[in-house]
Structure formats: structure tokens, C-alpha cells
Amino acid sequence: MKRETKVHTGEGLQEALRGQYLNLGISKPVYAFGEEVLAQLKNRFAEIDAVAEYNQLKVVKAMQEAKVSEACLYGTTGYGYNDLGRETLERVYAQVFHTEDALVRPQITCGTHALALALMSNLRPGDELLSPVGKPYDTLEEVIGMRPSRGSLREYGISYRQVDLLADGGFDWPAIEAALNAKTRLVTIQRSKGYQTRPTLSVERIGELIAFIRARRPDVICMVDNCYGEFVETLEPSDVGADMVVGSLIKNPGGGLAPIGGYIAGKKECVENAAFRLTSPGLGKEVGASLTALPAFYQGLFLAPTVTAGALKGAVFAASLYEKLGFDVIPGGSERRHDIIQAVRFGNPDMVIAFCQGIQAAAPVDSFVTPQPWDMPGYDSPVIMAAGAFISGSSIELSADGPMKPPYAVYFQGGLTWQHAKFGILKTLQNLVEKGLVKGVF
Ligand SMILES: *Cc1c(COP(=O)(O)O)cnc(C)c1O
């Protein structure tokens, strides 16, 4: 490659940028198509930036009010008594989510674990769990015991009831009312659609649902699975009445830096119940060494609003680009966003594969490997996954996956920077064009 020696500005900079894409295998027509799509997105991007700015200030204010100091960045070992960094971080999370308390720990291994912990610690034998928004995320099926599973809530005598959303995505108010009974103790509301085709719930709609439940049963705990939703809007579900919000630190709130972890923010009693379950009755929040995780937890949370904004821009760009090419995208290019997941329905397995291979080819890590569909445990059809992440399995980093079954849709999310997400999406289109799967202007 020729070494560039001149400084690029104005028109020259645009030219140099096209050259960079060309060097990375993006052809001129694909790049030009991307720019055409982007030209329509200025206002959308400005709004995403304004939300990020709002949330950036929210996070800084929380860190200042909790008096985060240099000493908070040093972790503890062993029991972790008086772990200043851990205790302060939990105050910061409680501030950000406007809750009484929070549990934010590297000992919470993932999002599923955080959700299981919140459920198992706040439910008792004989209680009933209700999901008024349809089937929960796949991994929760085993936690609940919808499929027979060792250690499930069901094994402990906790029953489960579900009310599906209506065909148009609306809440089935009469059925929800009928499902609330004397045993109902906790209502779980999943904000993101996850890998389903229902719409993601806005914070406003979550607020309406919680108000409806509260009016009938003021004593039930309303929990929100907040995965993929953090910092997408200016409000969080805890601002509209949720007793607990729960999520993973290798998604939005970890800002791409947290190497592990989960959080539960909410009412003091709910959070303490979770702490007694995570560690031990009697010990609760008092133990749990933070080891070396704290700098990444703090810095990741600090970056999370802008990282989430980058991922959102990528999702909007992907939706708009594939919509313009005639594909069915969920949500649509101009729809409001409530999470960072974008689905594209290709209706063709080769296209799902080409898309995922394009994402992989754009990665900073493992860009040279070619993902293939395989029979993953827990799935009923082969799945192809693309991820070239710094943190293993991190889905706030640019990643995509698709099950090899109709409607042959890919689910795409993340991107630590908007610039990288843009490159990844252009790479998917380039790959589809090169394989002859997308024709037309190319
Ligand atoms: C990712 C996710 C989970 C589970 O998180 P893991 O970290 O993968 O265990 C649960 N619910 C939703 C909506 C998710 O997106």
C-alpha cells in the first residue's frame, strides 16, 4: 500500500476516506450507496446524539454525587469487606437508575444469571411469576422451568403464568387482569424483543403496563429485563415504576469495557434479597471482592451512553440500507428505537451466511476466520454467529447471528463506535454483492 504523506482536508478528505474503504475492500458503488442512505439520516443521528448527551450528563452527575475517587478504582481480594470501589459503584448505579439501591458485581456471571438471581431471591415456594408480555428470552425458559431443568423455579414450587401480546403487539389488558391472582408475587417485563419478532417496548409503554398492574395489585414486584435497552432513551424503566431493573454488563451499561458482570438496581428490599442469595444469608452485600474489575466497570459506565449511541446509529443505518434494497427490516428504518437490536429478514439462508461473514470480516479481532452455521446447544436449528470481540461473547461489540430456519433473518447489534458499525454494515452488503446475492445498482 502506498504511504500517504499529505494532510487531508475538505474534498481531499472525502477522497481519502473513499480510498480507505477501497483499501478495506468496499467497492465504490457500495460506498456510494451507503452515503446515499446516510444523507437521509442526519436528523435521526442528531437525536441519538442528544439522548447520548443527556445520558452522559446523568452518568457524570451520578459519579460526582457518589464521590467517586481514585481510591474507588483499587479493588479488594478475599472476602472484600469494606470494598470502597464496589460500594461506591453500586451507589452510582442506583443514582443513574434513580433507585434506592443496586447490586453490581463481577460475581454475577451474565445477564441470565442476574435475572435468575433477581427472580430466585424475590420469589418463595407457592408464589407465582407472571409475564404479561409473552414468552421471555430463551435462556429464561430453563430458569423458570418452562422446559424441565435442574434448579429451576418450578422445582422450588414457584409457578409461572404468561399472557401473550396481541397480534398487533399491544397488551392484552383483560387477560392480564385475569392472570393476576392471589399467588402472583412478581411480574417480569422484557423490554427488548430479543430474538423474537414482537416490537420492543418503549419505556413509556412499560410505564403504562406497570401502572395497570399497580392499580390492581400494589403489592406485586414489577421487574424489567433491561438487556439491550440501557441508555437508548432518556428514561429507564425504573423511572416509570419498575421495582427492579436487571441487565448484563457485557451489553450496553458496560460500555464495551466491562469484562464480565451483571446488575440489579431497584428497591432496597429487592436488591438486598438478591445480595443474600448471591452471597449468603447473613452476608449479603458485605462480601464480594471486586478484584481488578472496577476501573473497567466505572470507565465502561462512563462511556456507555456514547457507545450505545454508536450502536444505535449502526442499527438505524443497517435498517435504512436494507430497507432501501427491498428487505423486510425490524424495526423499520424510520421507526423509533427502544433497543439496539436490528433484524433483517432475508428469506434465504445464503444471505444470512453472507451477512454474518461480512460482519466477521469487519472485526478488529479474528477478522480472518469464516463463521459457519453449527448445531449449538439449546437451539433447535443450526445457528451462524459472527463476533470478533475484545470481550468474549460481548454483544455491545459488533456482532450478528442467524438461525438457519425460515424466515432466515439475521439479528445484528452493537459496534463500539459508529464508524466501525458503518464499516461492518458496508462489509455485509459488499459480501452479498460479491456472492451475487444482491444485484441492482452494484
Ligand atoms: C442477552 C439477554 C439476556 C441474557 O443475557 P446473557 O448475558 O446472554 O445471559 C436476557 N434477556 C435479554 C432480553 C437479552 O437480550
The ligand as an SDF file (V2000), in Angstrom:
LIG
                    3D

 15 15  0  0  0  0  0  0  0  0999 V2000
  -28.8830  -11.0430   26.3950 C   0  0  0  0  0  0  0  0  0  0  0  0
  -30.2070  -11.1070   27.0290 C   0  0  0  0  0  0  0  0  0  0  0  0
  -30.4270  -11.8930   28.1630 C   0  0  0  0  0  0  0  0  0  0  0  0
  -29.3960  -12.8270   28.7320 C   0  0  0  0  0  0  0  0  0  0  0  0
  -28.1610  -12.2880   28.8930 O   0  0  0  0  0  0  0  0  0  0  0  0
  -26.8510  -13.2310   28.8130 P   0  0  0  0  0  0  0  0  0  0  0  0
  -25.7770  -12.3250   29.2570 O   0  0  0  0  0  0  0  0  0  0  0  0
  -26.7160  -13.6520   27.3830 O   0  0  0  0  0  0  0  0  0  0  0  0
  -27.0520  -14.3800   29.7160 O   0  0  0  0  0  0  0  0  0  0  0  0
  -31.6800  -11.8500   28.7280 C   0  0  0  0  0  0  0  0  0  0  0  0
  -32.6590  -11.0970   28.2200 N   0  0  0  0  0  0  0  0  0  0  0  0
  -32.4860  -10.3440   27.1240 C   0  0  0  0  0  0  0  0  0  0  0  0
  -33.6210   -9.5250   26.5760 C   0  0  0  0  0  0  0  0  0  0  0  0
  -31.2560  -10.3170   26.4940 C   0  0  0  0  0  0  0  0  0  0  0  0
  -31.0770   -9.5680   25.4150 O   0  0  0  0  0  0  0  0  0  0  0  0
  1  2  1  0
  2  3  1  0
  2 14  2  0
  3  4  1  0
  3 10  2  0
  4  5  1  0
  5  6  1  0
  6  7  2  0
  6  8  1  0
  6  9  1  0
 10 11  1  0
 11 12  2  0
 12 13  1  0
 12 14  1  0
 14 15  1  0
M  END
$$$$
